[in-house]
Amino acid sequence: MQFPAHRGTVRLVATLVVALALAAACASTPPSASPATPPPTPRITPDPHLVDPATADQVFLALGAAGLRLTANNAGSGPADGPLVKRINATFLGWPLTVTQYRTTAALQRLTEWSPDARPGQGDPPIAIAGLNVLIEWGPTTGAQPKEPSGLQVQGLVDLARTLDVLLSPLRARSVVAIPGLVPAPSSPALPSGGPSGEASPATETTPAP
């Protein structure tokens, strides 16, 4: 007894069941999630402030790295038993600049006990800035009185003070001109009594009575 049609139907049903099972399995499989992007690793910025005691070489190289165009001329050392360790002589914007390293901060402070309104005098450099155990002096020491910076030197002084504040703060300074945050503008001298130009008022002429 043969049942060819029945066997064909069974095969067709089995094929449909397998196909439906495969479709259901594919439909139930969740799409694979793309791997999450890891957060960027934070970059640690080193602190540019130097550690006490600093060296003259550290300061000189840091000034150059900050974009100040210094030209080194020569360097010398102090006596082994003295407060001065090393001095670098350089040129900055046409003026001599020295970076002097002292053995301790206390030794430098004793030599630079400037009052807030102190101004350099004859034989002093126009600009002197001290921080930690390092003293930076800028400008010629010749002439009847210290010269004031001019031209590009005006902005150069701002850049110099700003860079030193990052490296050696807190700073102390003595200058012929104002340095923002360090040296106030010199006050105008008081005029002597008399005329507006400082000259004595002329005596009033009196006409003798007839």
Secondary structure, 3 states (H helix, E strand, C coil): CCCHHHHHHHHHHHHHHHHHHHHHHHHHCCCCCCCCCCCCCCCCCCCCCCCCCCCHHHHHHHHHHCCCCEEEEEEEECCCCCCEEEEEEEEECCEEEEEEEECCHHHHHHHCCCCCCCCCCCCCCCEEEEECCEEEEECCCCCCCCCCCCCHHHHHHHHHHHHHHHHHCCEEEEECCCECCCECCCCCCCCCCCCCCCCCCCCCCCCCCC
